[in-house]
Amino acid sequence: MAEERVEPKPIDLGEYKFGFHDDVEPVLSTGKGLNEGVIRELSAAKGEPEWMLEFRL
């Protein structure tokens, strides 16, 4: 006997009405893009050894 397949009804998500938001602030803001200066800044902020910085560059 074949089972009858029931299609699920689409859910109307609309706007989220409970007001959830995330107030996460970045630890370090480097702006847009990735370049050598940003890599050096991130490495210094993390206290990485020189060899790791050179490896990343």
PQR file of N, CA, C, O and H, with PARSE charges and radii, in Angstrom:
ATOM      1  N   MET A   1       0.842  -1.170   0.000 -0.4000 1.5000
ATOM      2  CA  MET A   1       0.000   0.000   0.000 -0.0000 2.0000
ATOM      3  C   MET A   1       0.890   1.235   0.000  0.5500 1.7000
ATOM      4  O   MET A   1       1.802   1.336   0.820 -0.5500 1.4000
ATOM      5  N   ALA A   2       0.644   2.160  -0.891 -0.4000 1.5000
ATOM      6  CA  ALA A   2       1.456   3.371  -1.018 -0.0000 2.0000
ATOM      7  C   ALA A   2       1.049   4.394   0.033  0.5500 1.7000
ATOM      8  O   ALA A   2      -0.132   4.597   0.316 -0.5500 1.4000
ATOM      9  H   ALA A   2      -0.098   2.077  -1.558  0.4000 1.0000
ATOM     10  N   GLU A   3       2.075   5.034   0.604 -0.4000 1.5000
ATOM     11  CA  GLU A   3       1.793   6.082   1.592 -0.0000 2.0000
ATOM     12  C   GLU A   3       1.527   7.397   0.880  0.5500 1.7000
ATOM     13  O   GLU A   3       2.164   7.712  -0.126 -0.5500 1.4000
ATOM     14  H   GLU A   3       3.035   4.869   0.375  0.4000 1.0000
ATOM     15  N   GLU A   4       0.590   8.154   1.403 -0.4000 1.5000
ATOM     16  CA  GLU A   4       0.294   9.457   0.824 -0.0000 2.0000
ATOM     17  C   GLU A   4       1.272  10.475   1.394  0.5500 1.7000
ATOM     18  O   GLU A   4       1.422  10.596   2.610 -0.5500 1.4000
ATOM     19  H   GLU A   4       0.073   7.898   2.220  0.4000 1.0000
ATOM     20  N   ARG A   5       1.930  11.197   0.510 -0.4000 1.5000
ATOM     21  CA  ARG A   5       2.930  12.177   0.939 -0.0000 2.0000
ATOM     22  C   ARG A   5       2.249  13.525   1.192  0.5500 1.7000
ATOM     23  O   ARG A   5       1.514  14.031   0.344 -0.5500 1.4000
ATOM     24  H   ARG A   5       1.809  11.098  -0.477  0.4000 1.0000
ATOM     25  N   VAL A   6       2.503  14.091   2.362 -0.4000 1.5000
ATOM     26  CA  VAL A   6       1.920  15.376   2.728 -0.0000 2.0000
ATOM     27  C   VAL A   6       3.006  16.434   2.612  0.5500 1.7000
ATOM     28  O   VAL A   6       4.051  16.322   3.254 -0.5500 1.4000
ATOM     29  H   VAL A   6       3.100  13.680   3.051  0.4000 1.0000
ATOM     30  N   GLU A   7       2.774  17.441   1.814 -0.4000 1.5000
ATOM     31  CA  GLU A   7       3.740  18.530   1.635 -0.0000 2.0000
ATOM     32  C   GLU A   7       3.644  19.503   2.809  0.5500 1.7000
ATOM     33  O   GLU A   7       2.545  19.903   3.193 -0.5500 1.4000
ATOM     34  H   GLU A   7       1.925  17.532   1.293  0.4000 1.0000
ATOM     35  N   PRO A   8       4.788  19.885   3.382 -0.5600 1.5000
ATOM     36  CA  PRO A   8       4.745  20.846   4.493  0.2800 2.0000
ATOM     37  C   PRO A   8       4.326  22.234   4.012  0.5500 1.7000
ATOM     38  O   PRO A   8       4.616  22.631   2.884 -0.5500 1.4000
ATOM     39  N   LYS A   9       3.647  22.950   4.882 -0.4000 1.5000
ATOM     40  CA  LYS A   9       3.232  24.306   4.546 -0.0000 2.0000
ATOM     41  C   LYS A   9       4.398  25.257   4.786  0.5500 1.7000
ATOM     42  O   LYS A   9       5.127  25.101   5.765 -0.5500 1.4000
ATOM     43  H   LYS A   9       3.412  22.627   5.798  0.4000 1.0000
ATOM     44  N   PRO A  10       4.583  26.237   3.912 -0.5600 1.5000
ATOM     45  CA  PRO A  10       5.678  27.195   4.130  0.2800 2.0000
ATOM     46  C   PRO A  10       5.429  28.037   5.385  0.5500 1.7000
ATOM     47  O   PRO A  10       4.291  28.379   5.707 -0.5500 1.4000
ATOM     48  N   ILE A  11       6.502  28.354   6.071 -0.4000 1.5000
ATOM     49  CA  ILE A  11       6.411  29.151   7.295 -0.0000 2.0000
ATOM     50  C   ILE A  11       6.652  30.611   6.944  0.5500 1.7000
ATOM     51  O   ILE A  11       7.621  30.933   6.256 -0.5500 1.4000
ATOM     52  H   ILE A  11       7.426  28.076   5.809  0.4000 1.0000
ATOM     53  N   ASP A  12       5.792  31.481   7.403 -0.4000 1.5000
ATOM     54  CA  ASP A  12       5.973  32.915   7.182 -0.0000 2.0000
ATOM     55  C   ASP A  12       6.881  33.456   8.282  0.5500 1.7000
ATOM     56  O   ASP A  12       6.450  33.629   9.422 -0.5500 1.4000
ATOM     57  H   ASP A  12       5.004  31.219   7.961  0.4000 1.0000
ATOM     58  N   LEU A  13       8.138  33.721   7.937 -0.4000 1.5000
ATOM     59  CA  LEU A  13       9.081  34.214   8.930 -0.0000 2.0000
ATOM     60  C   LEU A  13       8.892  35.696   9.210  0.5500 1.7000
ATOM     61  O   LEU A  13       9.041  36.138  10.349 -0.5500 1.4000
ATOM     62  H   LEU A  13       8.489  33.581   7.011  0.4000 1.0000
ATOM     63  N   GLY A  14       8.568  36.459   8.188 -0.4000 1.5000
ATOM     64  CA  GLY A  14       8.341  37.894   8.375 -0.0000 2.0000
ATOM     65  C   GLY A  14       9.471  38.571   9.128  0.5500 1.7000
ATOM     66  O   GLY A  14      10.631  38.182   9.000 -0.5500 1.4000
ATOM     67  H   GLY A  14       8.448  36.100   7.262  0.4000 1.0000
ATOM     68  N   GLU A  15       9.137  39.573   9.903 -0.4000 1.5000
ATOM     69  CA  GLU A  15      10.138  40.249  10.731 -0.0000 2.0000
ATOM     70  C   GLU A  15      10.193  39.581  12.088  0.5500 1.7000
ATOM     71  O   GLU A  15       9.183  39.095  12.596 -0.5500 1.4000
ATOM     72  H   GLU A  15       8.194  39.889  10.007  0.4000 1.0000
ATOM     73  N   TYR A  16      11.374  39.559  12.668 -0.4000 1.5000
ATOM     74  CA  TYR A  16      11.541  38.971  13.991 -0.0000 2.0000
ATOM     75  C   TYR A  16      10.967  39.944  15.009  0.5500 1.7000
ATOM     76  O   TYR A  16      11.433  41.079  15.110 -0.5500 1.4000
ATOM     77  H   TYR A  16      12.195  39.954  12.256  0.4000 1.0000
ATOM     78  N   LYS A  17       9.969  39.519  15.761 -0.4000 1.5000
ATOM     79  CA  LYS A  17       9.235  40.442  16.619 -0.0000 2.0000
ATOM     80  C   LYS A  17       9.706  40.480  18.066  0.5500 1.7000
ATOM     81  O   LYS A  17       9.152  41.234  18.866 -0.5500 1.4000
ATOM     82  H   LYS A  17       9.590  38.597  15.679  0.4000 1.0000
ATOM     83  N   PHE A  18      10.710  39.690  18.425 -0.4000 1.5000
ATOM     84  CA  PHE A  18      11.120  39.635  19.819 -0.0000 2.0000
ATOM     85  C   PHE A  18      12.301  40.544  20.139  0.5500 1.7000
ATOM     86  O   PHE A  18      12.721  40.633  21.292 -0.5500 1.4000
ATOM     87  H   PHE A  18      11.160  39.077  17.775  0.4000 1.0000
ATOM     88  N   GLY A  19      12.838  41.216  19.128 -0.4000 1.5000
ATOM     89  CA  GLY A  19      13.851  42.232  19.377 -0.0000 2.0000
ATOM     90  C   GLY A  19      15.234  41.716  19.714  0.5500 1.7000
ATOM     91  O   GLY A  19      16.011  42.443  20.334 -0.5500 1.4000
ATOM     92  H   GLY A  19      12.497  41.143  18.191  0.4000 1.0000
ATOM     93  N   PHE A  20      15.575  40.501  19.338 -0.4000 1.5000
ATOM     94  CA  PHE A  20      16.914  39.998  19.632 -0.0000 2.0000
ATOM     95  C   PHE A  20      17.946  40.739  18.799  0.5500 1.7000
ATOM     96  O   PHE A  20      17.768  40.936  17.597 -0.5500 1.4000
ATOM     97  H   PHE A  20      14.944  39.911  18.835  0.4000 1.0000
ATOM     98  N   HIS A  21      19.010  41.140  19.444 -0.4000 1.5000
ATOM     99  CA  HIS A  21      20.144  41.720  18.730 -0.0000 2.0000
ATOM    100  C   HIS A  21      21.403  41.397  19.509  0.5500 1.7000
ATOM    101  O   HIS A  21      21.349  41.071  20.695 -0.5500 1.4000
ATOM    102  H   HIS A  21      19.155  40.980  20.420  0.4000 1.0000
ATOM    103  N   ASP A  22      22.510  41.489  18.849 -0.4000 1.5000
ATOM    104  CA  ASP A  22      23.786  41.108  19.442 -0.0000 2.0000
ATOM    105  C   ASP A  22      24.673  42.342  19.518  0.5500 1.7000
ATOM    106  O   ASP A  22      24.983  42.947  18.492 -0.5500 1.4000
ATOM    107  H   ASP A  22      22.555  41.754  17.886  0.4000 1.0000
ATOM    108  N   ASP A  23      25.085  42.719  20.728 -0.4000 1.5000
ATOM    109  CA  ASP A  23      25.911  43.912  20.926 -0.0000 2.0000
ATOM    110  C   ASP A  23      27.389  43.556  21.061  0.5500 1.7000
ATOM    111  O   ASP A  23      28.051  43.994  22.002 -0.5500 1.4000
ATOM    112  H   ASP A  23      24.833  42.227  21.561  0.4000 1.0000
ATOM    113  N   VAL A  24      27.898  42.776  20.138 -0.4000 1.5000
ATOM    114  CA  VAL A  24      29.297  42.364  20.199 -0.0000 2.0000
ATOM    115  C   VAL A  24      30.169  43.465  19.605  0.5500 1.7000
ATOM    116  O   VAL A  24      29.949  43.911  18.479 -0.5500 1.4000
ATOM    117  H   VAL A  24      27.360  42.420  19.374  0.4000 1.0000
ATOM    118  N   GLU A  25      31.142  43.888  20.367 -0.4000 1.5000
ATOM    119  CA  GLU A  25      32.094  44.888  19.899 -0.0000 2.0000
ATOM    120  C   GLU A  25      33.383  44.173  19.503  0.5500 1.7000
ATOM    121  O   GLU A  25      33.823  43.272  20.216 -0.5500 1.4000
ATOM    122  H   GLU A  25      31.320  43.526  21.282  0.4000 1.0000
ATOM    123  N   PRO A  26      33.993  44.550  18.389 -0.5600 1.5000
ATOM    124  CA  PRO A  26      35.248  43.900  18.001  0.2800 2.0000
ATOM    125  C   PRO A  26      36.371  44.241  18.980  0.5500 1.7000
ATOM    126  O   PRO A  26      36.437  45.352  19.505 -0.5500 1.4000
ATOM    127  N   VAL A  27      37.239  43.280  19.214 -0.4000 1.5000
ATOM    128  CA  VAL A  27      38.388  43.503  20.086 -0.0000 2.0000
ATOM    129  C   VAL A  27      39.373  44.438  19.406  0.5500 1.7000
ATOM    130  O   VAL A  27      39.991  45.284  20.052 -0.5500 1.4000
ATOM    131  H   VAL A  27      37.186  42.377  18.787  0.4000 1.0000
ATOM    132  N   LEU A  28      39.514  44.276  18.100 -0.4000 1.5000
ATOM    133  CA  LEU A  28      40.440  45.088  17.321 -0.0000 2.0000
ATOM    134  C   LEU A  28      39.787  45.414  15.991  0.5500 1.7000
ATOM    135  O   LEU A  28      39.388  44.505  15.263 -0.5500 1.4000
ATOM    136  H   LEU A  28      39.012  43.588  17.575  0.4000 1.0000
ATOM    137  N   SER A  29      39.671  46.676  15.663 -0.4000 1.5000
ATOM    138  CA  SER A  29      39.062  47.075  14.405 -0.0000 2.0000
ATOM    139  C   SER A  29      40.151  47.488  13.428  0.5500 1.7000
ATOM    140  O   SER A  29      40.909  48.423  13.687 -0.5500 1.4000
ATOM    141  H   SER A  29      39.995  47.414  16.254  0.4000 1.0000
ATOM    142  N   THR A  30      40.224  46.787  12.304 -0.4000 1.5000
ATOM    143  CA  THR A  30      41.258  47.074  11.311 -0.0000 2.0000
ATOM    144  C   THR A  30      40.695  47.670  10.034  0.5500 1.7000
ATOM    145  O   THR A  30      41.451  47.977   9.112 -0.5500 1.4000
ATOM    146  H   THR A  30      39.608  46.027  12.094  0.4000 1.0000
ATOM    147  N   GLY A  31      39.398  47.836   9.964 -0.4000 1.5000
ATOM    148  CA  GLY A  31      38.795  48.376   8.755 -0.0000 2.0000
ATOM    149  C   GLY A  31      38.602  47.289   7.709  0.5500 1.7000
ATOM    150  O   GLY A  31      38.707  46.099   8.007 -0.5500 1.4000
ATOM    151  H   GLY A  31      38.784  47.586  10.713  0.4000 1.0000
ATOM    152  N   LYS A  32      38.322  47.705   6.492 -0.4000 1.5000
ATOM    153  CA  LYS A  32      38.062  46.758   5.412 -0.0000 2.0000
ATOM    154  C   LYS A  32      39.358  46.294   4.770  0.5500 1.7000
ATOM    155  O   LYS A  32      40.346  47.027   4.719 -0.5500 1.4000
ATOM    156  H   LYS A  32      38.237  48.672   6.250  0.4000 1.0000
ATOM    157  N   GLY A  33      39.330  45.078   4.288 -0.4000 1.5000
ATOM    158  CA  GLY A  33      40.445  44.555   3.516 -0.0000 2.0000
ATOM    159  C   GLY A  33      41.512  43.887   4.364  0.5500 1.7000
ATOM    160  O   GLY A  33      41.518  43.975   5.592 -0.5500 1.4000
ATOM    161  H   GLY A  33      38.528  44.483   4.330  0.4000 1.0000
ATOM    162  N   LEU A  34      42.405  43.222   3.670 -0.4000 1.5000
ATOM    163  CA  LEU A  34      43.508  42.524   4.310 -0.0000 2.0000
ATOM    164  C   LEU A  34      44.776  42.846   3.546  0.5500 1.7000
ATOM    165  O   LEU A  34      44.875  42.589   2.346 -0.5500 1.4000
ATOM    166  H   LEU A  34      42.400  43.150   2.672  0.4000 1.0000
ATOM    167  N   ASN A  35      45.735  43.404   4.244 -0.4000 1.5000
ATOM    168  CA  ASN A  35      47.015  43.718   3.631 -0.0000 2.0000
ATOM    169  C   ASN A  35      48.116  43.486   4.656  0.5500 1.7000
ATOM    170  O   ASN A  35      47.839  43.059   5.777 -0.5500 1.4000
ATOM    171  H   ASN A  35      45.655  43.612   5.219  0.4000 1.0000
ATOM    172  N   GLU A  36      49.344  43.759   4.287 -0.4000 1.5000
ATOM    173  CA  GLU A  36      50.471  43.502   5.180 -0.0000 2.0000
ATOM    174  C   GLU A  36      50.349  44.279   6.485  0.5500 1.7000
ATOM    175  O   GLU A  36      50.674  43.755   7.551 -0.5500 1.4000
ATOM    176  H   GLU A  36      49.568  44.106   3.377  0.4000 1.0000
ATOM    177  N   GLY A  37      49.891  45.507   6.411 -0.4000 1.5000
ATOM    178  CA  GLY A  37      49.739  46.317   7.614 -0.0000 2.0000
ATOM    179  C   GLY A  37      48.740  45.721   8.592  0.5500 1.7000
ATOM    180  O   GLY A  37      48.963  45.730   9.803 -0.5500 1.4000
ATOM    181  H   GLY A  37      49.628  45.933   5.545  0.4000 1.0000
ATOM    182  N   VAL A  38      47.645  45.206   8.066 -0.4000 1.5000
ATOM    183  CA  VAL A  38      46.623  44.589   8.909 -0.0000 2.0000
ATOM    184  C   VAL A  38      47.177  43.322   9.555  0.5500 1.7000
ATOM    185  O   VAL A  38      46.945  43.072  10.737 -0.5500 1.4000
ATOM    186  H   VAL A  38      47.464  45.198   7.082  0.4000 1.0000
ATOM    187  N   ILE A  39      47.904  42.530   8.784 -0.4000 1.5000
ATOM    188  CA  ILE A  39      48.493  41.304   9.323 -0.0000 2.0000
ATOM    189  C   ILE A  39      49.479  41.637  10.431  0.5500 1.7000
ATOM    190  O   ILE A  39      49.498  40.968  11.464 -0.5500 1.4000
ATOM    191  H   ILE A  39      48.093  42.734   7.823  0.4000 1.0000
ATOM    192  N   ARG A  40      50.294  42.658  10.230 -0.4000 1.5000
ATOM    193  CA  ARG A  40      51.254  43.071  11.263 -0.0000 2.0000
ATOM    194  C   ARG A  40      50.524  43.559  12.524  0.5500 1.7000
ATOM    195  O   ARG A  40      50.931  43.254  13.645 -0.5500 1.4000
ATOM    196  H   ARG A  40      50.279  43.201   9.391  0.4000 1.0000
ATOM    197  N   GLU A  41      49.452  44.313  12.323 -0.4000 1.5000
ATOM    198  CA  GLU A  41      48.680  44.832  13.459 -0.0000 2.0000
ATOM    199  C   GLU A  41      48.037  43.699  14.261  0.5500 1.7000
ATOM    200  O   GLU A  41      48.074  43.702  15.492 -0.5500 1.4000
ATOM    201  H   GLU A  41      49.121  44.560  11.413  0.4000 1.0000
ATOM    202  N   LEU A  42      47.452  42.736  13.558 -0.4000 1.5000
ATOM    203  CA  LEU A  42      46.840  41.596  14.234 -0.0000 2.0000
ATOM    204  C   LEU A  42      47.885  40.768  14.974  0.5500 1.7000
ATOM    205  O   LEU A  42      47.657  40.332  16.102 -0.5500 1.4000
ATOM    206  H   LEU A  42      47.422  42.733  12.558  0.4000 1.0000
ATOM    207  N   SER A  43      49.014  40.558  14.341 -0.4000 1.5000
ATOM    208  CA  SER A  43      50.082  39.777  14.955 -0.0000 2.0000
ATOM    209  C   SER A  43      50.594  40.452  16.222  0.5500 1.7000
ATOM    210  O   SER A  43      50.831  39.789  17.232 -0.5500 1.4000
ATOM    211  H   SER A  43      49.198  40.913  13.424  0.4000 1.0000
ATOM    212  N   ALA A  44      50.763  41.770  16.167 -0.4000 1.5000
ATOM    213  CA  ALA A  44      51.233  42.514  17.340 -0.0000 2.0000
ATOM    214  C   ALA A  44      50.199  42.463  18.463  0.5500 1.7000
ATOM    215  O   ALA A  44      50.556  42.317  19.632 -0.5500 1.4000
ATOM    216  H   ALA A  44      50.570  42.308  15.347  0.4000 1.0000
ATOM    217  N   ALA A  45      48.925  42.581  18.110 -0.4000 1.5000
ATOM    218  CA  ALA A  45      47.865  42.553  19.118 -0.0000 2.0000
ATOM    219  C   ALA A  45      47.792  41.190  19.806  0.5500 1.7000
ATOM    220  O   ALA A  45      47.459  41.101  20.988 -0.5500 1.4000
ATOM    221  H   ALA A  45      48.635  42.699  17.160  0.4000 1.0000
ATOM    222  N   LYS A  46      48.106  40.133  19.062 -0.4000 1.5000
ATOM    223  CA  LYS A  46      48.057  38.788  19.622 -0.0000 2.0000
ATOM    224  C   LYS A  46      49.352  38.394  20.311  0.5500 1.7000
ATOM    225  O   LYS A  46      49.411  37.368  20.990 -0.5500 1.4000
ATOM    226  H   LYS A  46      48.377  40.205  18.102  0.4000 1.0000
ATOM    227  N   GLY A  47      50.395  39.209  20.139 -0.4000 1.5000
ATOM    228  CA  GLY A  47      51.679  38.898  20.765 -0.0000 2.0000
ATOM    229  C   GLY A  47      52.372  37.698  20.137  0.5500 1.7000
ATOM    230  O   GLY A  47      53.046  36.935  20.829 -0.5500 1.4000
ATOM    231  H   GLY A  47      50.347  40.042  19.588  0.4000 1.0000
ATOM    232  N   GLU A  48      52.209  37.529  18.837 -0.4000 1.5000
ATOM    233  CA  GLU A  48      52.806  36.392  18.148 -0.0000 2.0000
ATOM    234  C   GLU A  48      54.316  36.570  17.999  0.5500 1.7000
ATOM    235  O   GLU A  48      54.803  37.697  17.915 -0.5500 1.4000
ATOM    236  H   GLU A  48      51.662  38.149  18.275  0.4000 1.0000
ATOM    237  N   PRO A  49      55.054  35.467  17.967 -0.5600 1.5000
ATOM    238  CA  PRO A  49      56.493  35.560  17.738  0.2800 2.0000
ATOM    239  C   PRO A  49      56.794  35.999  16.300  0.5500 1.7000
ATOM    240  O   PRO A  49      55.952  35.864  15.413 -0.5500 1.4000
ATOM    241  N   GLU A  50      57.975  36.513  16.088 -0.4000 1.5000
ATOM    242  CA  GLU A  50      58.375  37.044  14.777 -0.0000 2.0000
ATOM    243  C   GLU A  50      58.298  35.984  13.681  0.5500 1.7000
ATOM    244  O   GLU A  50      57.893  36.288  12.558 -0.5500 1.4000
ATOM    245  H   GLU A  50      58.659  36.623  16.808  0.4000 1.0000
ATOM    246  N   TRP A  51      58.680  34.744  13.990 -0.4000 1.5000
ATOM    247  CA  TRP A  51      58.667  33.700  12.964 -0.0000 2.0000
ATOM    248  C   TRP A  51      57.254  33.450  12.443  0.5500 1.7000
ATOM    249  O   TRP A  51      57.074  33.155  11.262 -0.5500 1.4000
ATOM    250  H   TRP A  51      59.008  34.497  14.902  0.4000 1.0000
ATOM    251  N   MET A  52      56.251  33.564  13.317 -0.4000 1.5000
ATOM    252  CA  MET A  52      54.872  33.340  12.894 -0.0000 2.0000
ATOM    253  C   MET A  52      54.404  34.480  11.993  0.5500 1.7000
ATOM    254  O   MET A  52      53.706  34.252  11.005 -0.5500 1.4000
ATOM    255  H   MET A  52      56.398  33.803  14.277  0.4000 1.0000
ATOM    256  N   LEU A  53      54.792  35.704  12.337 -0.4000 1.5000
ATOM    257  CA  LEU A  53      54.455  36.846  11.483 -0.0000 2.0000
ATOM    258  C   LEU A  53      55.060  36.663  10.100  0.5500 1.7000
ATOM    259  O   LEU A  53      54.381  36.871   9.094 -0.5500 1.4000
ATOM    260  H   LEU A  53      55.359  35.889  13.139  0.4000 1.0000
ATOM    261  N   GLU A  54      56.319  36.280  10.040 -0.4000 1.5000
ATOM    262  CA  GLU A  54      56.984  36.071   8.747 -0.0000 2.0000
ATOM    263  C   GLU A  54      56.311  34.950   7.964  0.5500 1.7000
ATOM    264  O   GLU A  54      56.192  35.033   6.741 -0.5500 1.4000
ATOM    265  H   GLU A  54      56.870  36.111  10.858  0.4000 1.0000
ATOM    266  N   PHE A  55      55.873  33.910   8.654 -0.4000 1.5000
ATOM    267  CA  PHE A  55      55.173  32.808   7.997 -0.0000 2.0000
ATOM    268  C   PHE A  55      53.860  33.302   7.387  0.5500 1.7000
ATOM    269  O   PHE A  55      53.503  32.908   6.277 -0.5500 1.4000
ATOM    270  H   PHE A  55      55.969  33.843   9.647  0.4000 1.0000
ATOM    271  N   ARG A  56      53.153  34.151   8.102 -0.4000 1.5000
ATOM    272  CA  ARG A  56      51.867  34.665   7.616 -0.0000 2.0000
ATOM    273  C   ARG A  56      52.040  35.629   6.443  0.5500 1.7000
ATOM    274  O   ARG A  56      51.180  35.712   5.566 -0.5500 1.4000
ATOM    275  H   ARG A  56      53.443  34.470   9.004  0.4000 1.0000
ATOM    276  N   LEU A  57      53.143  36.346   6.435 -0.4000 1.5000
ATOM    277  CA  LEU A  57      53.387  37.287   5.345 -0.0000 2.0000
ATOM    278  C   LEU A  57      53.824  36.532   4.105  0.5500 1.7000
ATOM    279  O   LEU A  57      54.081  37.144   3.069 -0.5500 1.4000
ATOM    280  H   LEU A  57      53.842  36.279   7.147  0.4000 1.0000
TER
END
